[in-house]
Amino acid sequence: MHFDTVQFDSGWEHFLPNATKRMNLGISGKPKNGKTAGACQFAAYLTKFGKVLYNFADQGIIKNTQDLWKLAGLHTNPNAEASDFNTLEDLDSVCASGEFQYIFIDLINSYIDRTKIKPHEFEDKYIKKYPNISFILLFEVTKTGNFKGDQKWMHIVDQIVEVKDYLMETRGRYGNGFHIVWEEEFKKLQPKKYAELMPSQELQSQSLLYL
């Protein structure tokens, strides 16, 4: 079998060092740690390689999600589209259209709660059925840090991304890596970790809104 690879740049090579064109990721993190903001930033970058659909299935398109969409530059990106549907019928219809190469679902828990869909069912109905689509699934985590839902969901993705204090750390088939969502705040919250990851780079101040 042949797997098409992509060469990431612009700092994203530190996030997924060995990325393939088709990738399935599971992103989790506590509320207010930069999960959606980081996912929007990643979605903006992926538009270099194909068309992206970002499905705000949980919150819908509200001012806060709209702010994050704009801050990532997605509002003027012709290769990005936002949606707020939350039914499996709509999701299947979008997948079948063949229009999108990357589909973000934020949060997949919205579908789980409404339809009781199981990990193996999602794998069969979407991941296996649509091999040309990359699915990036965002998962809900409680304020205490416990994963909310069946742990088997993380077994159907190729890469696990954990978000804490505006740092996205990733591990799996595409290698280990990181992406800093909000540099100024991350440095403030985890100065030692920041020094380890960014020993020779100066802080670039940013003023952003995050979920």
WOCOR-V275318 format. One record per residue. N is the residue number from 0. RES is the residue in three letters. PHI is phi in whole degrees, -180 to 180 (999 if undefined). Layout:
n:N res:RES phi:PHI
n:N res:RES phi:PHI
This chain:
n:0 res:MET phi:999
n:1 res:HIS phi:-111
n:2 res:PHE phi:-120
n:3 res:ASP phi:-71
n:4 res:THR phi:-106
n:5 res:VAL phi:-128
n:6 res:GLN phi:-100
n:7 res:PHE phi:-77
n:8 res:ASP phi:-146
n:9 res:SER phi:57
n:10 res:GLY phi:94
n:11 res:TRP phi:-74
n:12 res:GLU phi:-67
n:13 res:HIS phi:-79
n:14 res:PHE phi:-85
n:15 res:LEU phi:-129
n:16 res:PRO phi:-64
n:17 res:ASN phi:-127
n:18 res:ALA phi:-75
n:19 res:THR phi:-109
n:20 res:LYS phi:-61
n:21 res:ARG phi:-103
n:22 res:MET phi:-139
n:23 res:ASN phi:-124
n:24 res:LEU phi:-119
n:25 res:GLY phi:-119
n:26 res:ILE phi:-112
n:27 res:SER phi:-136
n:28 res:GLY phi:172
n:29 res:LYS phi:-66
n:30 res:PRO phi:-60
n:31 res:LYS phi:65
n:32 res:ASN phi:-116
n:33 res:GLY phi:101
n:34 res:LYS phi:-64
n:35 res:THR phi:-70
n:36 res:ALA phi:-61
n:37 res:GLY phi:-65
n:38 res:ALA phi:-65
n:39 res:CYS phi:-65
n:40 res:GLN phi:-62
n:41 res:PHE phi:-67
n:42 res:ALA phi:-60
n:43 res:ALA phi:-61
n:44 res:TYR phi:-68
n:45 res:LEU phi:-66
n:46 res:THR phi:-65
n:47 res:LYS phi:-67
n:48 res:PHE phi:-113
n:49 res:GLY phi:171
n:50 res:LYS phi:-83
n:51 res:VAL phi:-115
n:52 res:LEU phi:-114
n:53 res:TYR phi:-109
n:54 res:ASN phi:-98
n:55 res:PHE phi:-81
n:56 res:ALA phi:-72
n:57 res:ASP phi:-88
n:58 res:GLN phi:-85
n:59 res:GLY phi:78
n:60 res:ILE phi:-94
n:61 res:ILE phi:-118
n:62 res:LYS phi:-58
n:63 res:ASN phi:-64
n:64 res:THR phi:-69
n:65 res:GLN phi:-65
n:66 res:ASP phi:-62
n:67 res:LEU phi:-64
n:68 res:TRP phi:-60
n:69 res:LYS phi:-70
n:70 res:LEU phi:-62
n:71 res:ALA phi:-83
n:72 res:GLY phi:79
n:73 res:LEU phi:-80
n:74 res:HIS phi:-68
n:75 res:THR phi:-112
n:76 res:ASN phi:-95
n:77 res:PRO phi:-69
n:78 res:ASN phi:-98
n:79 res:ALA phi:-130
n:80 res:GLU phi:-141
n:81 res:ALA phi:-110
n:82 res:SER phi:-144
n:83 res:ASP phi:-130
n:84 res:PHE phi:-69
n:85 res:ASN phi:-145
n:86 res:THR phi:-117
n:87 res:LEU phi:-67
n:88 res:GLU phi:-65
n:89 res:ASP phi:-66
n:90 res:LEU phi:-62
n:91 res:ASP phi:-65
n:92 res:SER phi:-63
n:93 res:VAL phi:-65
n:94 res:CYS phi:-63
n:95 res:ALA phi:-68
n:96 res:SER phi:-66
n:97 res:GLY phi:73
n:98 res:GLU phi:-79
n:99 res:PHE phi:-115
n:100 res:GLN phi:-98
n:101 res:TYR phi:-133
n:102 res:ILE phi:-125
n:103 res:PHE phi:-95
n:104 res:ILE phi:-120
n:105 res:ASP phi:-129
n:106 res:LEU phi:-110
n:107 res:ILE phi:-65
n:108 res:ASN phi:-60
n:109 res:SER phi:-62
n:110 res:TYR phi:-73
n:111 res:ILE phi:-60
n:112 res:ASP phi:-65
n:113 res:ARG phi:-81
n:114 res:THR phi:-114
n:115 res:LYS phi:63
n:116 res:ILE phi:-62
n:117 res:LYS phi:-96
n:118 res:PRO phi:-55
n:119 res:HIS phi:-68
n:120 res:GLU phi:-71
n:121 res:PHE phi:-64
n:122 res:GLU phi:-60
n:123 res:ASP phi:-72
n:124 res:LYS phi:-80
n:125 res:TYR phi:-128
n:126 res:ILE phi:-62
n:127 res:LYS phi:-80
n:128 res:LYS phi:-70
n:129 res:TYR phi:-122
n:130 res:PRO phi:-70
n:131 res:ASN phi:-96
n:132 res:ILE phi:-111
n:133 res:SER phi:-94
n:134 res:PHE phi:-109
n:135 res:ILE phi:-113
n:136 res:LEU phi:-104
n:137 res:LEU phi:-100
n:138 res:PHE phi:-113
n:139 res:GLU phi:-82
n:140 res:VAL phi:-127
n:141 res:THR phi:-70
n:142 res:LYS phi:-64
n:143 res:THR phi:-87
n:144 res:GLY phi:95
n:145 res:ASN phi:-83
n:146 res:PHE phi:-66
n:147 res:LYS phi:-98
n:148 res:GLY phi:125
n:149 res:ASP phi:-72
n:150 res:GLN phi:-61
n:151 res:LYS phi:-66
n:152 res:TRP phi:-60
n:153 res:MET phi:-75
n:154 res:HIS phi:-87
n:155 res:ILE phi:-95
n:156 res:VAL phi:-104
n:157 res:ASP phi:-89
n:158 res:GLN phi:-142
n:159 res:ILE phi:-109
n:160 res:VAL phi:-122
n:161 res:GLU phi:-113
n:162 res:VAL phi:-113
n:163 res:LYS phi:-149
n:164 res:ASP phi:53
n:165 res:TYR phi:67
n:166 res:LEU phi:-120
n:167 res:MET phi:-101
n:168 res:GLU phi:-111
n:169 res:THR phi:-128
n:170 res:ARG phi:-151
n:171 res:GLY phi:147
n:172 res:ARG phi:-68
n:173 res:TYR phi:-99
n:174 res:GLY phi:94
n:175 res:ASN phi:-96
n:176 res:GLY phi:-166
n:177 res:PHE phi:-155
n:178 res:HIS phi:-146
n:179 res:ILE phi:-91
n:180 res:VAL phi:-77
n:181 res:TRP phi:-136
n:182 res:GLU phi:-63
n:183 res:GLU phi:-60
n:184 res:GLU phi:-73
n:185 res:PHE phi:-62
n:186 res:LYS phi:-63
n:187 res:LYS phi:-69
n:188 res:LEU phi:-81
n:189 res:GLN phi:-136
n:190 res:PRO phi:-62
n:191 res:LYS phi:-68
n:192 res:LYS phi:-65
n:193 res:TYR phi:-61
n:194 res:ALA phi:-64
n:195 res:GLU phi:-69
n:196 res:LEU phi:-84
n:197 res:MET phi:-126
n:198 res:PRO phi:-66
n:199 res:SER phi:-121
n:200 res:GLN phi:-110
n:201 res:GLU phi:-81
n:202 res:LEU phi:-69
n:203 res:GLN phi:-107
n:204 res:SER phi:-65
n:205 res:GLN phi:-137
n:206 res:SER phi:-122
n:207 res:LEU phi:-132
n:208 res:LEU phi:-104
n:209 res:TYR phi:-137
n:210 res:LEU phi:-96
